[in-house]
Amino acid sequence: MSSNLEDAAHLLANSQRPLLIAHPRPDGDTIGSVLALRLALLELGKAPLVACVHPAPDTMRYLPGVEAFLVDVAGDADIDLVVAVDMSDLKRTGGIYKEAWRDRYPLLVVDHHATNDAFGDVNFVMPDAAATALPMIQLIEALGVRLRPDMATCLLVAVLTDTRGLRTANVDPELLEFVGRLVAAGGDYQKVMQKTLDAVPYQQMRAWGVALQRLQLEDHLAWTTFPLDAKHALGIADHDDMDLGNLLSRIREAHIIATFTAMEDGTVKISFRARPGFNVAEIARSLGGGGHLLASGCSVAGSLATVVDHVLPRLREVLAGGTAADS
């Protein structure tokens, strides 16, 4: 048991009203990990709050406790600990974290991103883990809570979404054993696959059609752009990234892919994906974002055309400096 795990468990054990924050545009890892921890804390008789500036995707609305998410929390809220889940820097709280809390409540970070900048008072970060679900289960067990079926299902959503259904390069025997443990504990694997991974909303599918029409490929670099007018025409919420990054990561010829999505605030949200042998985390970090070696993202101010023209040359440099694992 690492000292960071001990410190993290100590903070939670001594808290009665912790606030658990999921990151904006929430994915399955942040939602599933937050909800699993919430269930564990409730079992210990605590009164946790959960918050996220954006709603959980419809494909996760069946998870226990998802209806409890708040979109913001007042600065004078009755809390005694803040827990940032699955985020690499303080900006990823989406403004829910209040600077006035810095000297008032401890900040605990539970994460797995390689670009995590240790922004908490206690940081339980496992950068080699495939999902935040892995440090989260260690934390739940360190609290002395038995893994129940509802917690296991939440953690299954976390790990299966972050590995695209166990298809990413970081899937190894240890991770497969972890998934087996969750299923053995009563986690509903089939429900997660059917309701989350294999359930693409109709409007998202139509959005994929727009993205695929705008798709370009050049020397193992693939990218697409998604303009505001297309989002408006389809009724796509501004915070919805439509899972475009994972969709385009299937392009056989592409070693690096990027999706550029125009946002209402005049920025462009960029998602990067890469094959083993390339590193897109550093370019994301240099642009104010972060993530993993093979999956990262950022937001850049400017028009779609301007941002694309600025970023593509840098991606070509990354492409030239890497080596495809199958080359």
C-alpha positions as CSV (number, residue, x, y, z in Angstrom):
1,M,0.0,0.0,0.0
2,S,1.6,3.3,-1.1
3,S,1.8,6.2,1.2
4,N,-0.4,8.2,-1.2
5,L,-3.0,5.5,-1.0
6,E,-2.8,5.6,2.8
7,D,-3.1,9.4,2.8
8,A,-6.0,9.3,0.4
9,A,-7.9,6.7,2.5
10,H,-7.2,8.7,5.6
11,L,-8.7,11.8,4.2
12,L,-11.8,10.0,3.1
13,A,-12.2,8.1,6.3
14,N,-12.1,11.3,8.3
15,S,-14.5,13.1,6.1
16,Q,-18.2,13.2,6.6
17,R,-19.4,15.4,3.7
18,P,-16.9,15.0,0.8
19,L,-17.5,16.6,-2.6
20,L,-16.6,14.3,-5.5
21,I,-16.1,16.1,-8.8
22,A,-16.2,14.6,-12.3
23,H,-14.6,16.4,-15.2
24,P,-16.5,18.3,-17.9
25,R,-17.8,16.5,-21.0
26,P,-17.7,13.4,-18.7
27,D,-16.7,10.0,-20.0
28,G,-17.3,6.6,-18.4
29,D,-14.2,6.6,-16.4
30,T,-14.9,9.8,-14.5
31,I,-18.6,9.0,-14.1
32,G,-18.2,5.4,-13.1
33,S,-15.3,6.1,-10.7
34,V,-17.2,8.9,-9.0
35,L,-20.3,6.9,-8.6
36,A,-18.5,3.8,-7.3
37,L,-16.7,5.9,-4.6
38,R,-20.1,7.6,-3.8
39,L,-21.6,4.2,-3.1
40,A,-18.7,3.1,-0.9
41,L,-18.9,6.3,1.1
42,L,-22.7,5.9,1.6
43,E,-22.0,2.5,2.9
44,L,-19.7,4.0,5.5
45,G,-22.5,6.3,6.6
46,K,-21.1,9.4,5.0
47,A,-23.0,12.1,3.0
48,P,-21.1,12.6,-0.2
49,L,-22.0,15.1,-2.9
50,V,-21.2,14.5,-6.6
51,A,-20.9,17.3,-9.2
52,C,-20.1,17.8,-12.8
53,V,-20.7,20.9,-15.0
54,H,-22.1,18.7,-17.7
55,P,-24.7,16.0,-17.5
56,A,-23.8,12.3,-17.7
57,P,-24.3,10.9,-21.2
58,D,-27.6,9.2,-21.9
59,T,-25.7,5.9,-22.3
60,M,-24.9,6.0,-18.6
61,R,-28.2,7.2,-17.1
62,Y,-28.9,3.7,-15.7
63,L,-26.0,3.8,-13.3
64,P,-26.9,4.0,-9.6
65,G,-26.7,7.5,-8.2
66,V,-26.3,9.3,-11.6
67,E,-29.4,11.4,-10.8
68,A,-27.5,12.9,-7.8
69,F,-25.0,14.9,-9.9
70,L,-25.1,18.7,-9.3
71,V,-24.0,21.1,-12.0
72,D,-22.4,23.4,-9.5
73,V,-21.7,23.8,-5.7
74,A,-21.9,27.0,-3.7
75,G,-18.7,28.3,-2.2
76,D,-20.3,28.1,1.2
77,A,-21.5,24.5,0.7
78,D,-21.5,22.2,3.7
79,I,-18.5,20.1,2.7
80,D,-15.3,19.1,4.4
81,L,-13.2,17.5,1.6
82,V,-12.9,17.9,-2.2
83,V,-12.1,14.9,-4.4
84,A,-11.1,15.5,-8.1
85,V,-11.6,12.3,-10.0
86,D,-10.0,11.4,-13.4
87,M,-8.5,14.8,-14.1
88,S,-4.9,16.0,-14.6
89,D,-5.2,19.6,-13.6
90,L,-7.4,22.0,-11.6
91,K,-9.0,23.5,-14.7
92,R,-10.6,20.1,-15.4
93,T,-13.0,20.7,-12.5
94,G,-14.9,23.0,-14.9
95,G,-15.0,25.8,-12.4
96,I,-16.8,23.7,-9.7
97,Y,-13.7,24.0,-7.5
98,K,-13.6,27.3,-5.7
99,E,-10.3,28.9,-4.9
100,A,-11.6,30.0,-1.6
101,W,-11.6,26.3,-0.6
102,R,-7.9,26.0,-1.0
103,D,-7.1,26.9,2.6
104,R,-10.4,25.6,4.0
105,Y,-10.8,22.0,2.7
106,P,-8.2,19.4,1.7
107,L,-8.1,18.5,-2.0
108,L,-7.6,14.9,-3.0
109,V,-6.8,13.8,-6.6
110,V,-7.5,10.3,-7.8
111,D,-6.3,9.9,-11.4
112,H,-4.3,7.9,-14.0
113,H,-3.2,10.6,-16.5
114,A,0.5,10.7,-17.4
115,T,0.2,14.5,-17.6
116,N,-1.2,14.9,-14.1
117,D,0.5,17.9,-12.4
118,A,-0.1,16.8,-8.8
119,F,-2.4,19.7,-8.1
120,G,-4.0,18.2,-4.9
121,D,-2.9,18.2,-1.3
122,V,-2.9,14.4,-1.7
123,N,-2.4,12.9,-5.1
124,F,-3.2,9.2,-5.6
125,V,-2.2,8.9,-9.3
126,M,-1.4,5.7,-11.2
127,P,-0.1,6.9,-14.6
128,D,0.4,3.3,-15.8
129,A,-3.2,2.3,-15.1
130,A,-5.6,1.9,-18.0
131,A,-8.3,3.8,-16.2
132,T,-8.9,5.7,-12.9
133,A,-11.1,2.8,-12.0
134,L,-7.9,0.9,-11.0
135,P,-6.7,3.3,-8.3
136,M,-10.3,3.8,-7.3
137,I,-10.9,0.2,-6.4
138,Q,-7.7,0.3,-4.3
139,L,-9.0,3.3,-2.5
140,I,-12.4,1.7,-1.9
141,E,-10.8,-1.5,-0.5
142,A,-8.5,0.6,1.6
143,L,-11.6,2.1,3.2
144,G,-12.6,-1.4,4.2
145,V,-15.7,-1.5,1.9
146,R,-16.7,-4.8,0.3
147,L,-17.1,-4.5,-3.5
148,R,-20.9,-4.8,-4.2
149,P,-22.5,-5.5,-7.6
150,D,-23.6,-1.9,-8.1
151,M,-20.0,-0.6,-7.4
152,A,-18.6,-3.2,-9.7
153,T,-20.9,-2.2,-12.5
154,C,-19.9,1.5,-12.2
155,L,-16.2,0.4,-12.3
156,L,-16.9,-1.7,-15.4
157,V,-18.3,1.3,-17.2
158,A,-15.1,3.2,-16.2
159,V,-12.6,0.7,-17.4
160,L,-14.5,-0.6,-20.5
161,T,-15.1,2.9,-21.9
162,D,-11.5,4.1,-21.3
163,T,-10.2,1.1,-23.1
164,R,-12.8,1.1,-25.9
165,G,-14.0,-2.3,-24.8
166,L,-10.6,-3.7,-24.0
167,R,-9.0,-2.7,-27.3
168,T,-6.4,-0.2,-26.3
169,A,-2.6,-0.8,-26.2
170,N,-2.6,-0.8,-22.4
171,V,-4.8,-3.9,-22.0
172,D,-2.7,-6.5,-20.3
173,P,-3.3,-9.7,-18.2
174,E,-3.6,-7.6,-15.0
175,L,-6.3,-5.5,-16.5
176,L,-8.2,-8.6,-17.8
177,E,-7.9,-10.0,-14.3
178,F,-9.3,-6.8,-12.9
179,V,-12.4,-7.0,-15.2
180,G,-12.8,-10.6,-14.2
181,R,-12.9,-9.5,-10.5
182,L,-15.6,-6.9,-11.3
183,V,-17.7,-9.5,-13.1
184,A,-17.2,-12.0,-10.3
185,A,-18.3,-9.3,-7.8
186,G,-21.6,-9.0,-9.7
187,G,-20.8,-6.3,-12.2
188,D,-23.2,-6.5,-15.1
189,Y,-20.9,-6.8,-18.0
190,Q,-23.6,-7.4,-20.6
191,K,-25.6,-4.4,-19.5
192,V,-22.6,-2.2,-19.7
193,M,-21.8,-3.4,-23.2
194,Q,-25.4,-3.1,-24.4
195,K,-26.4,0.2,-22.8
196,T,-23.1,2.1,-23.0
197,L,-20.6,0.8,-25.5
198,D,-23.0,-0.6,-28.1
199,A,-25.6,2.2,-27.7
200,V,-24.9,5.1,-30.1
201,P,-27.7,7.8,-29.9
202,Y,-29.4,8.6,-33.3
203,Q,-28.2,12.2,-33.4
204,Q,-24.6,11.1,-32.6
205,M,-24.7,8.6,-35.5
206,R,-25.9,11.4,-37.8
207,A,-23.0,13.6,-36.5
208,W,-20.6,10.8,-37.3
209,G,-21.9,11.1,-40.9
210,V,-21.0,14.8,-41.0
211,A,-17.5,14.1,-39.5
212,L,-16.8,11.3,-42.0
213,Q,-17.8,13.5,-44.9
214,R,-15.2,16.0,-43.8
215,L,-12.5,13.4,-43.1
216,Q,-9.0,13.8,-44.6
217,L,-6.0,11.5,-44.7
218,E,-2.4,12.5,-45.5
219,D,0.7,10.4,-44.8
220,H,-0.8,8.4,-41.9
221,L,-2.3,11.5,-40.4
222,A,-6.1,11.7,-40.4
223,W,-8.3,14.5,-39.2
224,T,-11.8,15.9,-39.4
225,T,-13.5,19.2,-38.5
226,F,-17.0,19.7,-37.0
227,P,-18.3,23.3,-37.5
228,L,-20.8,25.0,-35.2
229,D,-23.6,25.2,-37.9
230,A,-23.5,21.4,-38.1
231,K,-23.9,21.1,-34.3
232,H,-26.8,23.5,-34.4
233,A,-28.5,21.7,-37.3
234,L,-28.3,18.4,-35.5
235,G,-29.1,19.8,-32.0
236,I,-25.8,18.6,-30.6
237,A,-25.1,20.0,-27.2
238,D,-22.0,22.1,-27.0
239,H,-20.3,19.9,-24.4
240,D,-20.9,16.7,-26.4
241,D,-17.7,15.5,-28.2
242,M,-19.8,12.9,-30.0
243,D,-17.0,10.3,-29.3
244,L,-15.3,11.4,-32.6
245,G,-11.8,10.6,-31.4
246,N,-12.6,7.0,-30.7
247,L,-14.5,6.7,-34.0
248,L,-11.6,7.9,-36.1
249,S,-9.0,5.9,-34.2
250,R,-10.2,2.9,-36.2
251,I,-8.8,4.2,-39.5
252,R,-6.4,1.5,-40.5
253,E,-3.9,3.8,-42.4
254,A,-3.8,6.5,-39.7
255,H,-1.0,6.5,-37.1
256,I,-2.2,9.8,-35.6
257,I,-5.7,11.2,-35.8
258,A,-7.2,14.5,-34.6
259,T,-10.8,15.9,-34.4
260,F,-11.4,19.6,-34.4
261,T,-14.8,20.6,-33.0
262,A,-15.9,24.3,-32.9
263,M,-17.3,25.5,-29.6
264,E,-19.8,28.2,-28.8
265,D,-17.2,30.2,-26.8
266,G,-15.0,30.7,-29.9
267,T,-12.6,27.8,-29.0
268,V,-11.9,24.6,-30.8
269,K,-11.9,21.4,-28.9
270,I,-9.2,19.0,-30.2
271,S,-9.0,15.2,-29.5
272,F,-5.9,13.4,-30.4
273,R,-5.4,9.6,-30.8
274,A,-2.3,7.7,-31.8
275,R,-1.0,4.3,-32.5
276,P,1.8,2.8,-30.2
277,G,5.1,4.4,-31.1
278,F,3.7,7.9,-31.1
279,N,3.1,10.5,-28.3
280,V,0.3,12.9,-28.6
281,A,0.3,13.8,-24.8
282,E,3.1,16.4,-25.2
283,I,1.4,18.3,-28.0
284,A,-1.8,18.4,-26.0
285,R,0.1,19.6,-23.0
286,S,1.8,22.3,-25.0
287,L,-1.6,23.6,-26.2
288,G,-2.9,23.8,-22.6
289,G,-4.4,20.3,-22.4
290,G,-3.3,16.9,-21.3
291,G,-4.0,13.2,-21.3
292,H,-2.2,10.0,-22.2
293,L,0.6,9.1,-24.7
294,L,-2.0,7.7,-27.1
295,A,-5.1,9.7,-26.2
296,S,-5.2,13.3,-25.2
297,G,-6.9,16.6,-25.9
298,C,-7.1,20.3,-25.5
299,S,-9.0,23.5,-26.3
300,V,-7.5,26.3,-28.4
301,A,-9.0,29.7,-29.1
302,G,-9.6,30.6,-32.7
303,S,-11.6,29.6,-35.7
304,L,-11.7,26.1,-37.1
305,A,-9.5,27.0,-40.1
306,T,-7.0,28.9,-38.0
307,V,-6.6,26.2,-35.4
308,V,-6.3,23.4,-37.9
309,D,-3.6,25.3,-39.8
310,H,-1.8,25.9,-36.5
311,V,-2.0,22.3,-35.2
312,L,-1.5,20.1,-38.3
313,P,2.1,21.1,-38.8
314,R,2.9,20.2,-35.2
315,L,1.1,16.8,-35.7
316,R,3.2,16.2,-38.8
317,E,6.3,16.7,-36.6
318,V,5.0,14.2,-34.1
319,L,4.3,11.7,-36.9
320,A,7.8,12.2,-38.4
321,G,9.4,11.6,-35.0
322,G,7.6,8.4,-34.1
323,T,7.8,4.8,-35.1
324,A,4.7,2.7,-35.9
325,A,4.7,-0.4,-33.7
326,D,3.9,-2.6,-36.8
327,S,6.4,-1.0,-39.1
